[in-house]
Amino acid sequence: MPVVVAPERPAAPPTTTAAEPILKVADLHKTFPVKLGMFKRGAVSAVNGVSFDVYPGETLGIVGESGCGKSTTARLIMRLIDPTAGDITFDSEDARKMNRLVLYRRMQMVFQDPYSSVNPRMSIGENIAFPMKVHSYDSDQMRERTATLLRQVGLHPNHASYFPHQMSGGQLQRVNIARALALEPKVVICDEPVSALDKSIQAQVLNLLKDLQRDLNLTYIFISHDLNVVEYMSDRVLVMYLGQVVESCASDELYRNPLHPYTKVLLSSIPKTDPDERTSGEQVSGEIPSPLNPPSGCRFRTRCPSAMAMCAESRPLMRQPNADHNVACFLYESEVPTHA
Amino acid sequence: MGVQALPGSDEFSHSGLLDGHAAIPADVLHWRDSEQSVTPRSYYGEVVRRLLADRTAVFALGLLLVIVGSSALAMVLTPYDPIVGDVSSRLRPIGTPGHILGTDEQGRDMLSRLLYGGQLSLLAGIIPVMIATTIGTLVGAVAAYMGKATGAILMRIMDMSYAFPAILLAIAIASSLGAGISSSIVALSIVFIPPISRVAESATRHVMVQEYIEAARISGANTLWVIGDQVLPNIFSPIFVYASSLVGLSILIASALSFIGLGSAPPAPEWGAMLSSLRPSVYTQPAVVALPGLLIFLTSVGFNMLSTSLRDALDVKHS
């Protein structure tokens, strides 16, 4: 029977702004034009005014339903898509204008589906070495570093000559992680890295990510729809709904004291393992509105149990009712506005 | 396939996961020790293995090997001149001593004509497909990559050729280029470019949305690099399968062009031309007359069987 060795959680980073954020995202917007018919055009507002800071060494979790814009935000930061508006600053440099080769040495991404994020026609070693090839490493360096990376993610260096169709999902996700680390980035965006894996493998991969963070001094942006996973991995959490950030605070604070009505509903929907504690009745009614035509004012108002008249009139700004706990909701309108 | 312990696994039971760490007890790492070594097998190695395990494929390969091989070695295999014949021994039946497959209407040995003809027919079959594959893949991949207006225009131009049946188009082009095998090669290449570009375009579109293309882009690779290193190897399979099914058709149409006098001109021993010149003698020696047709049939069928087996063999799923 294997002994499960649980690594200690790293201490939460300083909650004050004493440390400079390594990544600053300010007022990010992305609208996708869509064809609604022969001559009608519409726009999907996928990301609408998202702002956050990421501090070095921490794990920022981003949680929300499918379609809330988390993956789009990740791709905007990685410049796979261009934002419609907004600024992205990496280490005080404008990431939108940075040379791509330089940006990708500092920031990388781990994708969700292990089977489609590895090129099936290349060997594992070639897949991992591709970023290094693009950055003109010489072949000895590439070979050595590939072997080191494979060891770091818990695979045998011999795996470099295997091919993706010979490996399991968990192993391929490790290969994904190895490739993301190839250029020694400082920030790694993990876009639902364990959602496509079995629960038992999820635990292994999450622990691997934690170990790597500690040993390589990485900063993570961890995106997931699974609240348990986000709680385990993150120091701070952002909750997103329909393209907007509705709440942001420290991870344990979120689970102890959720403030936004949407967060409360999300948390109450986590199934409990104790049969005596049945999932309570805080149900949210209705379907998530279409991003083609989002509700006016607060986007959650159509499903919010505490909706008021003013919720339809204007969008709530981020307020800070408690230290380091920001909410965008009119219930906290009287509180101190967040400076962002 | 034997099962071996992972080489060097012992050293991994005792060292830590990462350097600079306290050694993790051996029972914690048991999942890694128990991992069995698998022979690394490249995708194409796997394809070859699957192909050789398929009886149809082996039969088709054998058949084609015999046909192609004997045509290539025509000079060695027969002493007779395929062009000049002895009219006094015309239209001998199959099994005549000295002419194992008989003679044609001009007294030329059938076996030597068939073998030399094989060279012409096979070239007329394979070369157009190779040319069309190169050009069609380029057109299709670029159309899919550029997308939107440019891609749509490109593909609609390709679609225009679908207004004509392939053989009519081939006849039209070949007759405007004059007789000779090179005009049938050109005609067939033009006829096959649009269908191949369609396959290439759809394959490229399928590949472009895979996450490994996004991963390649965040490695910093520019467009050319992504297409060359990441896209092309992945669209190769569907294009190759489709192209191999076209070879049989190409041989058929090339023979048809020769039959009506547009391709190889007599006295060239191309199979279609042979059928045309032997046609009047069909009541005299039907078996001999049927021989070129039989070879066209066997070659076509061989390539089609190979194409079907290739499609199955290339479909390697995750173990």
Interface residues (C-beta under 8 A of the other chain):
Chain A: M1 P2 V3 V5 R75 M78 L80 R100 L101 Y104 R105 Q108 M109 F111 Q112 D113 Y115 S116 S117 V118 N119 P120 R121 M122 S123 N127 F130 P131 V134 H135 Q152 G154 H156 N158 S161 Y162 F163 P164 H165 Q166 N176 R179 L183 D211 D215
Chain B: L6 P7 G8 S9 F12 L17 L18 G20 I24 P25 D27 V28 H30 W31 R32 E35 S37 V38 P40 R41 S42 Y43 E46 Q210 E211 Y212 E214 A215 A216 R217 I218 S219 G220 A221 W225 D229 Q230 P233 N234 F236 V316 K317 H318 S319
